[in-house]
């Protein structure tokens, strides 16, 4: 298997599998949460039984029962710490895939991982909803980190906790203090908030609504209003329960009381920040909750689990966020920074465009490119890697900005090929058809293309390398 993917693609797939994929490997963060919820009632009953034994015990039996209670609590807490350790391991892996030594490198690494996540999702898969559901946590987490970076750099959000981290960009100049402070106080709690935003849906009561009592319902169906409201309450309650009690605080290692007190104070602040972000995302306050809410809205388009998923609709994610901000449904400043980050077209999106010759004249063909950079100068003009030249797929195309007047996603540009004969269009389509996934007749000019098959070849997975 190691020979079928590049090292980076392999690492992204491993990360997704550790969080929890639809094939349900036993040791995943998703299954950890399921196990916690399933065991909670039994653990509470066991603790209550021993506490009752202590209350009713003879004096000479109390020590034995108290020892049993202490042992039971220790076992439960050890399980919690093991879960938290696995979460932190996944967070470390995600950081390696999305963080660089500089701001520029961090944006490049994040674009690479976001693009890879998108490109390993085959739009033709009959398991697409399940696949997208498993890809979302990592995707949202990376976007949340980059949005938070932009907010901290601008100082545009007034928030007591975040105000302590306005110098967090110092980590890019090699400042070890800020590297550690940012990791502990911002990155870990924010990644947890993004990854576990809907972890309460793994509770048995929520699963019963999603799958039905007889496990015969489609969990991705449109819920009726009563189901939706009930599920929202359960998700909110049990998500916060898992963050606070299922994961909680890490253990301190050391002998210094002063250091221990400082450690727990900082970790408690970080945990409080994590729960505040999640709670506000649920309650629609226009504050820190939107660090994960805005990426969630965006991911619901890019990695939609709805029936009839159509990649032609993906730029609507940008437009919906823009409109929600205009209508006062989202914090306008946070939406502005997020939209500047992503542009119209998601990382990994297949762009069809009209090339121009050296004189600036449009040619009578179209070529393919893949979006490979964040922060486009204009939202409608993505930074891409060319993957075809003279109608042939290539391994080492150049980076380019596809101008709006070239981009065939915008149907007004189709008229630029109006004089291209039907025979010529068929010839072009025949040469590129192996990568197309468009339900239109043979003469139609494609608005976009489906690059997942192209990316499945290891030789085509280095879309982000520096070109000499």
N, C-alpha and C positions, 0 to 999 in steps of 0.2 A: 504493500500500500504506500510505503514511503516514496516510491518512485513515481507515483501518479500525480503528485502535487508538489508545488514549491514549498520551501520550509515555512514561509509565512502563511500560506493557505492552510497547510497542515496544522499550524499552531492555532489559527482561528477556528478550525473545525474541532480541535481538541478542547478549546475554550468553551465552545457551544455545547459540546457533549458533557463537559463537567458541570455546566449550569443546569442542564437537563434537556435532553432531546426527546422527540416523540417515540423513540424506540425504547425508552425507559430502562436505561442501564441502571443497576441498583444504586451505585454510589454517586449521586448527583445532588446538587443543592435543592433541586425541586423535590426529589424523593426524601431528602432530609426534612424538609418542611412538612411533607405528607406524614412522615413517621412521627414527627413532633405532635401534630394535630391529633393523630390517631391515638397516641399514647397519653395525651394530656389528661383525659378523664380518668384513666386507670391510675396515673401517677397521683392525681389529686385524691382519689379514693384511698390509695395505699397510704399516703401521708395522713389523711384524716383518720384512718383506722388505727395507725400507730399512736397518733396524738390522743385518740379516745382511750387506747390501752393505757397510756401514761396517766391520763386523768382518773382512770378507775383502778389503777394498779395498787397493790400493797407496797409498802415502803421498800421492802427488800427486792421488789421486781422493777422498780422505777429505773434504776441504772441500766438494766438490760434493754428496756424499751427505749430509753433515751439514746443508747448506743445504736439501736436498730434504726431510730429516726435519723440520727446523724449520718449513718451509713447510706440510708436511702436518699437523703438530700445530697450527699456527696456523689452518689452514682448519677443522679439526675443532673447535677451541675457539671459533672465530667462529660456527659453526653452533650450538654449545651456548649461547653468549651471546645469539644471536638467539632461540632457543627460550625462554630464561629471560626475555628482554625481553617476549615475547608473553604469557608467564605473568603477569608483573607488571602488564602492561596490563589483563589480564582481572581480576586481583585488585583493581586500582584501580577498575574498573567495578563490580565486586561490592560494594566498600566504599561507593561512591556510592549504591548502591541499598539498602544495609542499615544505614548509619551516619548518625546525626544529630548535632546540636549538643549534645544533652542525653541523659541516660539514657532519659527518656520518649520523646523523638523517635526515638532509636535503636531502641527496642522497636516503635514505630509503623512505622518504615521497614522493619524486619525482617519484621513481620507482613504488611505490604503486599507485599513481594517473595515471601515464602513463600506467601501466598494467591494471588498472581498465577501463580506456578509451578504450583500445584495446579489453578487454574481454567483454565489453557490446556491442561490434559490432559483430553481428552474421553474419558470412560469407555466410550463407544460405539465408539471408534476401533478398526479392525482392526489397527492398528500400535501398540497400546497398550504392549506390552512394550518395544518400541524407543523409543517416546516417553518412557516412564518412565525407561528407562536413561539417556537423555540429560539428563533433568531432575534426576537425583539429585545430581550433583557440586555444583551451586550450592546446592541445597536443604540438603544436609548441611553445607556450609561455613557457611552463615548460622546454622544451629542450633548448630554447634560454637562459633562466635564468642560467641553469646549465653550458652551454657552456661559458657564460659570466663569471661565477664564476671561471672556469678553466683558462680563458684568463687573468683575473685580478690577479689571484694567481701567474701565471707564469710570468706576465709582458712582454709577448711576442709580444703584439700588441702596437705599438707606435701611440698613439692618444691623442691629447691635452685634450679632455674632460675625457676620461677614465683614463688618468694619475692621475687625482684628486681622483680616487677611488681605488688605488692599495692597500690600507689598509682596504678594505671593509670586509675582512675575520675577522676583529676585532669584527664584530657583533656577531660572534659565541662565543666570550668570555664574552658576556653580556655588551658590550660597547654600551650604549644607543645612544650616538652621531652617531656612525657608523650604528646602526640599522635604525635610522631615515634618515640619509644621503643616505644610500644605497636604502632605500625604495623610497625616493623622486627622487633621481638623476639617479638611474639605473633601479630598478625593475618596477616602474610604466611606465616610457617611453618605456622600452623594451617590457613589456607585451602588451602595446598598439600597438607598432609597429608590433609585431607578430600576435596579434589578428585581427588587422585591415589592414594587409598587402594587402589584396585584397578587401577592403570594397568598393572601387570605382566601383566594378562590380554590386553593388546594384543601381547605377544610372540608370534612365530610358533608356538612350541611350545604355548603356551596356546591360541592360536586353533585349532590343529589338534585339540585335545581338545574345544573348544567346538563347532566347526563340522564336525568329522570330516575325514578325509583327502580325501574327495571333495566337501567343502563341502556336504553334504546333511543335516546334523543341525541340530536346533533348539537354538540356544545357550542358550535359557531352559528346556530340559528339566530334569528331576530327574536329576542325575548319579549313577552308581553309586559305591560307596565308593572303589574304586581310582581312578576318574577324579577324584573330589572331593579325595582326598589329594594326588594328583599335581598337580592344579591349584592347590591351596593352597600347595604348596612353590614352584611356579613363580611364582605371584603374589607371594609374600613376597620371593623372591630378586630378581625383576626390577623390582618396585616400588621397593625400596631402591636398586637399581642406577640406576634412572632418576632418583630424587631426588638421589643423590650424584653421579652421573657424567653423566647426561643433561641435568640442570639445573645442579647444583652452585652455586658461589659467583658473585656478580656481579663485574664488573670495577671497580676503583677508578679514579676520575678525579681527578687532582690531582698535586701535586709534593711534598707533605709526607710524609716517612717516618713521622713519629709518627702523623699522621692516617691514613695508609695502614695501619699496623700495627693501630691501633684499629679501623678499618673492617673489616679482615679478621677480627680477633678476634671482633667482634660478629656479623658475618655467619656465621662458623663456629659460634658458639654457637647462633644461630638455626637453622642447618641441622642441627646435632646435635639440637636440640629437635624439629624436624620429623621426623627419622628415628626418634627415640625414641618419639614419639607413634604413628607408623605401626607400628613393631616391636612395641610393647606392645599395640596393638589386635589384632595377629595372635596374640600369645602369651598373651593373656587375663590380663595382670597388672592388678590393680585400682588403676591409677594414671592417669597422664596419657593413656594410650592410650584411655581411655574418653571423653575429650573428643570423639573421632570415632566410637568404637564405639557409644556410646549413640545418637547421631543416626543412625548407619548402621542399627541395629536398627529405630528408629522409621521411617526412610524406607523400609525394606523392607516395611512395611505400607502406608504412605500412598501410595508410588509403587511398588507391587509389580509384579514382572515375571512372576509366576506365572500359570498358566492359571486361569481361574475367578475372576479379580479381582472383588471385590464391595465396594463402598464401605460397605456395612453393617458390614463387618468392621474398618473403620479404627480405631475406638476401642480395638480389641484391642492396638494398638501400645502404648498407655499401660499396659494391664493386663499385657502380657508383660514390659515393663521393670520394672514394680512387682514382679511375681512373681520375676523374676531377681534383683532386689536383695534380696528377702526370703530367697531361697535361697542367698545369698552368691555368686552368679554375676556380680554387678556391684557396684561400689562404692556402698553404700547412700546416702551423702551426695550423690554426684554424680547418682545416679538421682533422688533427692528434688528436687534443684534443677532437673533437666531436666523432671520431671513437673509441677512448679510453673510452669514456663515454658509448656508446651504444653497442659495440660489433656487431657480426653478427646477433644475434637474438633479435628481439624487446621484450620489457617487455610484459609479458602475452602470449608469443609464446608457443605453445604446443610441447614439446620435446619428441621424442620416443628414448629410449636408452636401451642398453644391460647391465644389472647388472652383476657385478662380485662377485664371492663368496670370502670367507675369504682367500683363497689361491691364489687369483688373476686370477682365471679361469673364462672365460666367460660362463654364464649360457645359456641355450637353450630357453630363453624367452626374451621378451622385456617388459619394464615398461614405465609409463608416468610421466612426470614432467612438470612444468610451469616455465618459466623464471621469476625471481622475484627480481633481483638485477642489478643495474647499475655497470659500471666500472669493467668488468671481467678482470682477470689477463691476459688471452689470449682471443682474440676476438672470436675464434672458440669454446671456452669452457665456456658456460654460467653458471652463478650461478642460481640455480633452487630450487623449492620446489617439492619434490616427492609427487605425488598424487595417485599413486597406489603402492601396496605391495602384492606380490604373486598373481598378476593379479586381485586384488580387489581394488576398489576405497576407499580411506581413507580420513579422515578429518584432521589428524594431522601428515602429513609426515615430514620427516627431510629435512633440506637444504643440498644440495650437489652441487658440481661442476661436470657437465657432461663432461668428457674428450672427445677429438675429436675421439679417437678410440672406444668410446662407442656409439657415437651419430649416429643414423640411418638416420639423414638428409644427411649425407655423404654416398653415395651409396657404396663406397668401403667397408664399414662396414657390408653390407648385407651378405657378404660371410661368416661372422662369424656364421650366422644362416643356412648355406647351408646344414648342416647335420640334421637340424630339419625337421622332417617328415611333409608332407602335412597335415596329420591328426592333428599333434600337432599345426601347424600354424592356422588351422581352429579352433581348440579348444581355442587358445589364442585370436583369433579374435572374437570368439563368446562371450568370457567373457568381452571383452572391446568394443564391437561393438557399444554400445549405445552412445559412445562419438566420433566415427570416422566420418570423412567427407572426404573420399578419393575415387576418381573415378578410382579405379583399381580393378583387379579381387580379388577373395576371398583369394588367397594364397599369394598375394603380401605383402611384409613387409612394413609397413607405414614409410615414411620418417619423418612425423610429425603427430600431431593429432589436432583436432579442439576442444578447451576447453570451448567454450562459453556456451554450455549446462551445463557443470559441474559447471561453475562459476555462472550460473543463480540461483543455490541453495544457499540460504543465508549461510548455514552451510559450504560452500566451499569458501567463500569470504575472509577469513582471511589467505591469502597466505603469509603475510608479518610479522606476529606476531613473537615476540622473542620466541625461543624455549628454554626450561629449560634444 
